[in-house]
Amino acid sequence: MIYFVILVFSLSLSAYAAELPSQELPGLTVREGQLWRQGKPYRGVGANYFSLFSRVLKDPSDTSYDEAGQ
């Protein structure tokens, strides 16, 4: 009996949520496998410099970050 009640509640809740107007979520969202920000497709550009930082922590005389940053 409890499973039936949970099932009915879940179905009614999902039906209610499906009828809510879709609002734009803050930040990045994923729709149809693509990143979106403020209602437009988002294409971010960046670099991961963690390895540069960790190499200097491991060996302070390591200046290979100079070559990688150029």
N, C-alpha and C positions, 0 to 999 in steps of 0.2 A: 504493500500500500504506500509506503513512504517513497518508494522509487517512482510510483505513478505521480505522486504529488510533485516530486522534484522535476520529473519530465514535463508535466503540465506547466509548472512555474517557469522552467527554462524556455519552453516554446513560446509562452506568452511574452516573456521578457525579450526574447530575440525578435519577435514580431513587432513589439513596441519600438525597439531600437532601430529596426529597419525603416520605420515610418518617420523617425526624427530627421529634421533637415540637416544635411551635411554641412558642417562648419569647418572652416579652414583651421587646422591645428597649428599651434605655434612651433617654430623650428622646422626641422627637416622631417618629411614624411615619405613613405614609399607607396606609390600607386602604380599598379601594372608593371612592377619591376623597375621603376625609375624613381630617382630622388626628386622631390618637389619642395620648393620653399616659396611661401607667399603666393601660391597659385601658379607658379611658373616652374618649368623643369630646371633643376639645379645641377650645375657642373662645377664641382669644386676642384681646385688645384692646390697641391701642397707637397711637402717633402717631409720625410721622416728622418730627423737628425739624431735620433736616440743613439744609434751606433757610434756617431761621432762623439757624443757626450760620454758614453760609457768607455770608449777607448781612452779618452783623456783621464777619466777617473782611474782606470786600470794602470795607465802609464803616463804620468804628467809630461814626460818628454816627447810623447807621441804627437807630432804636428801634422799627421795625415789629414786632419780636418781642413787644413789650408787648401790642399789639392781637391778635396771632395766638394768644397764650397764654391769652387770656381766654375 
